[in-house]
Amino acid sequence: MTPPRPAPSPTRLLSRGDLRLLALALLGEQPRHGYELIQHVSELFARVYTPSAGTMYPLLASFEQAGWVLGEDDAGRRRFHITDAGRAELLARRDEVKAAQHRAWHRARDIAKADMPPALRDALRQFKGALVRHHGRWVDGEAEQVADYLLRATALLNGQPAAPPDSSTPPA
């Protein structure tokens, strides 16, 4: 077994080889164009990091050379499908893939927290503290009311109209 790779430095978003593992895992989920892979990785990192075409396409070419993916013409663009050999590679490196996904998720979380407005950061800290202190002392309808507020805030952040408050629970 290879020793674990060090975590990325504060200025480096990915550890060595992580993009390779993330891209192969994404292709394992479904066939994709190179541009789609670039966009998925960019979204993962809150658009703070976007791999360049000059990075992604040579990576895909190396996957093709290794026999892990097959590129097929799709309306003038190439769509990449994982092969049985690619699935076997993912299976053989599943622990490394999970570790890369874990590092990417945590790094994306760090980026989001660093860019969060101070008022929101403070409100979230207070909310988490309230949840810890409230543990095990929920009364009827309370959890549903809190969940309703959170879902409305989520809709707001996603640019969707918020559903009206749940009328089955009394207002706070």
Buried (B, 14 or more C-beta within 10 A) or exposed (E): EEEEBEEBEEEEBBBEEBBBBBBBBBBBEEBBBBEBBBBBBBEBBBEBBBBEEEBBBEBBEEBBEEEBBBBEEEEEEBBBEBBEBBBEBBEEBEEBBEBBBEBBEEBBEEBEEEEEEEEEEEEEEEEEEEEEEEEEEEEEEEEEBBEBBEEBEEEEEEEEEBEEBBEEBEEE
